């Protein structure tokens, strides 16, 4: 079981999923089953459960150490920064294409 974050470029929302791996005997490969937990709040880094689409939605448990929360928040901000840099590069390329 793992927590997966997926950024939606169209809406700018990061969705959080619970991913469970299993082996598919028919296809003879490992597969993953994802269950939507909720959205990631960009300001606080907390998970906001979605409305009704996931009956078992729970907020992410609070960690016991504030140091772990700080490290987690730093990692989230670095991920967000990486996503924004990719968007900037894509927009620059589009602008160059339009101006050419």
N, C-alpha and C positions, 0 to 999 in steps of 0.2 A: 504494500500500500504506500502510495506516495502522493504528495501534493504537487500538482502541475499548474503553472500559471501560463495563460495564453493571451497575448495582446491582440485585440481586434483593431486593425488599422482603420477600418471604415468608421467605427464609432469612437475609437480612442479609449475603449474600456478594456481592462485586464480582467479576464474571467479566471476563476480558480476551480480546479477539478480534483476529485479524488480518483486516482488511477490505480487499478488493480490488474496485475499481470496474470496471464494464464496460458497454458499450452493448448493449442488447437490441434487435435489429433488428425482431423481431416486434412487440413492444410499443412500440417507438419511444421508449424512455426509458432513462436510465441506471439501472443496478441495482448491487447490492453483494453480493459473496459473502463471508461471514464464516466464519472457521475458529477454533475455540476453541483458545486457547493455554493458559490455566489460570486459577487464582484469584489474586486480589490479597490478599496478607497485610496485614491492617489495621495491624499493629504496625510492621512493617519497610518496607512498601511494595513488597516484592519479589513477583515473579510465581512462583507455585507451579504447576508443570506438572500437568495432570490425568492420571489413571491410565488409559492405554490407549485412551481415546475419541479422542484426537488423536495419531496415530502420530508426527507430526513436531513434537511439543511441545518447545520449547526455552525455557530461561530467558532473560529479557530481558538483552541484553548490558550489561555494566557500562559506565557512562560514564567518560570519562577525567578529568573534572573534578569534584571534590567539591562545587563551587559549583552545578553543574548538578543534582546529586543533591539538594542542599538545596532548590533552587527547585522541583524536581519534587515533593519531599515536602511542601512548603508548599502547592502547588497541590492535591495529593491530600487534604491535611487540610482545605483550604477546600471542596473538593467534598464531602467527608464531612460537614463542618459544615452545608453547605447541605441535604444529604439529611436529616440529623437534625432540622433546623429544620422541614422539610416534614412529617416524621413527627410532631413535637411539635404543629404546627398541626392536623394531621388528628386526633390524639388529643384535643386540646382541643375541637374541633368535635363529636366523638363524645360526649365527656363532657357538653358543653352540651346536646346532643340527649337524652341519657339523663336528665339532671337536670331537663329542661323538662317 
